[in-house]
Amino acid sequence: MRLISWQRLGVIASVGWIALGPTYFHLSEEDTARRIAGDRYQLCIKQNWATKEGVERCNKEFKQALSIAHLSSWALLAFIPVGLAWFMGWGLSVLARRVRSRPQAGSEQYPQIGNAEDNDEQHGKKDDFPAPWTVEAIDGGFKVVDANKQAIAYVYGRETKADGDIAKVLTMDEARRIASNIAKLPKLLGKG
């Protein structure tokens, strides 16, 4: 799977966000919570400075506020595994699609991928397309068939050179020559 530039930029931004976002939020949230806890502590001390119990209560509340701020900012870091799991899941799904879409050599579904000799042994047939191959005219082109009249190839063309140039296809003469060259393959390979 080939990513175009804006997709690459999105992946890079996602990875950066997953890696740096929670850390940034952790630090900024903890700083904000500490500042708020400090302001509340100062206010509490100003209001209760005369009594020992009031100052102890302010100290206790300040310690609780700091621990809550610390724990809540770390809770944001819990999203890092979620982001990493998303990224790994995405990567594994791309990898799985690639593996599934790649045909295995010599498999039943794609026997043509393996070695030609191996394919002959696997199928138990020495000649799937017996010679001689012949060329038959069809509407708009030519068909190459084997001795069993099984179609081997279709080659299409247009009647005039101008029509072929406009459509960017072969002319009928070029199509006929290509079809006849395909039909000569068994002779050239020594099977005819």
C-alpha positions as CSV (number, residue, x, y, z in Angstrom):
1,M,0.0,0.0,0.0
2,R,1.6,3.2,-1.1
3,L,0.6,6.3,0.8
4,I,0.3,9.7,-0.9
5,S,1.8,12.7,0.7
6,W,-1.2,13.9,2.7
7,Q,-1.7,10.4,4.0
8,R,1.9,10.2,5.1
9,L,1.5,13.6,6.8
10,G,-1.6,12.2,8.6
11,V,0.2,9.1,9.8
12,I,3.2,11.2,11.0
13,A,0.8,13.6,12.8
14,S,-1.1,10.7,14.4
15,V,2.1,9.1,15.7
16,G,3.4,12.4,17.0
17,W,0.0,13.0,18.7
18,I,0.0,9.6,20.3
19,A,3.6,9.9,21.5
20,L,3.7,13.5,22.6
21,G,0.1,14.5,23.2
22,P,-0.5,12.7,26.5
23,T,2.9,13.8,27.8
24,Y,2.1,17.4,27.1
25,F,-1.3,17.1,28.7
26,H,0.2,15.3,31.7
27,L,2.6,18.1,32.3
28,S,0.2,21.0,31.6
29,E,-2.6,19.5,33.7
30,E,-0.3,18.7,36.6
31,D,1.1,22.3,36.5
32,T,-2.4,23.8,36.4
33,A,-3.7,21.5,39.2
34,R,-0.6,22.4,41.4
35,R,-1.2,26.1,40.8
36,I,-4.9,25.8,41.7
37,A,-4.0,23.7,44.8
38,G,-1.4,26.3,45.8
39,D,-3.9,29.2,45.4
40,R,-6.5,27.3,47.5
41,Y,-3.8,26.6,50.1
42,Q,-2.8,30.2,50.4
43,L,-6.5,31.3,50.7
44,C,-7.1,28.6,53.4
45,I,-4.0,29.7,55.3
46,K,-5.1,33.4,55.2
47,Q,-8.5,32.4,56.5
48,N,-7.4,30.0,59.1
49,W,-4.0,31.2,60.2
50,A,-5.0,31.9,63.8
51,T,-5.9,28.3,64.7
52,K,-3.7,25.3,64.7
53,E,-6.5,23.0,63.6
54,G,-7.2,25.3,60.6
55,V,-3.6,25.2,59.4
56,E,-3.4,21.4,59.8
57,R,-6.7,21.1,57.8
58,C,-5.2,23.4,55.1
59,N,-2.1,21.2,54.9
60,K,-4.1,18.0,54.7
61,E,-6.3,19.5,51.9
62,F,-3.2,20.7,50.1
63,K,-1.6,17.3,50.2
64,Q,-4.8,15.7,48.9
65,A,-5.2,18.2,46.1
66,L,-1.6,17.6,45.0
67,S,-2.0,13.8,45.0
68,I,-5.3,14.1,43.1
69,A,-3.6,16.4,40.6
70,H,-0.7,14.0,40.2
71,L,-3.0,11.0,39.7
72,S,-5.4,12.6,37.4
73,S,-2.6,13.9,35.1
74,W,-1.2,10.4,35.0
75,A,-4.6,9.1,34.1
76,L,-4.3,10.9,30.8
77,L,-1.2,8.9,30.1
78,A,-3.4,5.8,30.2
79,F,-4.4,6.8,26.7
80,I,-1.0,6.0,25.3
81,P,-1.6,2.2,25.2
82,V,-4.9,2.9,23.5
83,G,-3.2,4.9,20.8
84,L,-0.4,2.4,20.4
85,A,-2.9,-0.4,20.2
86,W,-4.7,1.6,17.4
87,F,-1.5,2.1,15.5
88,M,-0.4,-1.5,15.9
89,G,-3.9,-2.8,14.8
90,W,-3.8,-0.5,11.8
91,G,-0.3,-1.8,10.9
92,L,-1.3,-5.4,11.4
93,S,-4.4,-5.0,9.2
94,V,-2.3,-3.5,6.4
95,L,0.1,-6.3,6.7
96,A,-2.6,-8.9,6.7
97,R,-4.2,-7.4,3.6
98,R,-0.8,-7.5,1.9
99,V,-0.2,-11.2,2.8
100,R,-3.8,-12.2,1.8
101,S,-3.5,-10.3,-1.5
102,R,-0.2,-11.9,-2.4
103,P,-0.7,-15.2,-4.2
104,Q,1.4,-18.1,-3.1
105,A,3.6,-19.8,-5.7
106,G,2.1,-23.0,-7.0
107,S,-1.1,-22.6,-5.0
108,E,-4.3,-24.2,-6.4
109,Q,-5.8,-20.8,-6.9
110,Y,-2.7,-19.5,-8.8
111,P,-0.9,-22.5,-10.4
112,Q,0.8,-20.3,-13.0
113,I,3.0,-18.6,-10.4
114,G,5.2,-21.6,-9.6
115,N,7.8,-23.2,-11.8
116,A,6.5,-24.5,-15.1
117,E,7.9,-28.0,-14.5
118,D,6.3,-28.1,-11.0
119,N,3.0,-27.1,-12.5
120,D,3.1,-29.9,-15.0
121,E,3.8,-32.4,-12.2
122,Q,1.0,-30.9,-10.0
123,H,-1.7,-31.1,-12.6
124,G,-0.6,-34.5,-14.0
125,K,-1.0,-33.1,-17.5
126,K,1.9,-32.5,-19.8
127,D,0.0,-30.3,-22.3
128,D,-2.9,-28.2,-21.1
129,F,-3.0,-26.4,-24.5
130,P,-2.3,-28.9,-27.2
131,A,-0.8,-27.8,-30.5
132,P,-1.4,-26.7,-33.1
133,W,-2.7,-23.3,-32.2
134,T,-4.7,-21.5,-34.8
135,V,-6.0,-18.0,-35.4
136,E,-9.8,-17.3,-35.9
137,A,-11.3,-14.0,-36.9
138,I,-13.8,-12.5,-34.6
139,D,-15.7,-9.2,-34.5
140,G,-13.1,-6.5,-33.8
141,G,-10.1,-8.8,-33.7
142,F,-8.7,-12.3,-33.6
143,K,-8.8,-15.3,-31.3
144,V,-6.0,-17.8,-30.8
145,V,-7.3,-21.3,-30.0
146,D,-5.6,-24.7,-29.3
147,A,-6.3,-28.1,-30.9
148,N,-9.3,-28.5,-28.5
149,K,-10.7,-25.2,-29.6
150,Q,-10.0,-23.7,-26.1
151,A,-9.3,-20.0,-26.4
152,I,-5.7,-19.0,-25.6
153,A,-5.7,-15.3,-26.4
154,Y,-7.9,-12.5,-27.8
155,V,-6.3,-9.7,-29.7
156,Y,-8.4,-6.7,-30.7
157,G,-7.9,-3.9,-33.2
158,R,-9.5,-1.2,-35.2
159,E,-10.0,-1.1,-39.0
160,T,-8.1,2.0,-39.9
161,K,-4.8,3.5,-38.6
162,A,-6.7,6.8,-37.7
163,D,-9.2,4.9,-35.6
164,G,-6.5,2.9,-33.9
165,D,-4.5,6.1,-33.1
166,I,-7.5,7.9,-31.7
167,A,-8.4,5.0,-29.4
168,K,-4.7,4.2,-28.8
169,V,-5.2,0.5,-29.8
170,L,-3.9,-1.8,-32.5
171,T,-5.0,-1.8,-36.1
172,M,-6.5,-5.0,-37.5
173,D,-3.3,-5.7,-39.4
174,E,-1.2,-5.4,-36.2
175,A,-3.7,-7.5,-34.2
176,R,-3.6,-10.2,-36.9
177,R,0.2,-10.3,-36.8
178,I,0.3,-10.5,-33.0
179,A,-2.3,-13.3,-33.0
180,S,-0.4,-15.3,-35.6
181,N,2.9,-14.9,-33.6
182,I,1.1,-16.2,-30.5
183,A,-0.1,-19.1,-32.5
184,K,3.5,-20.0,-33.4
185,L,4.6,-20.3,-29.8
186,P,4.2,-24.2,-29.5
187,K,6.4,-24.6,-32.6
188,L,9.0,-22.2,-31.2
189,L,9.0,-24.0,-27.9
190,G,9.3,-27.4,-29.6
191,K,5.9,-28.7,-28.6
192,G,4.3,-28.6,-32.1
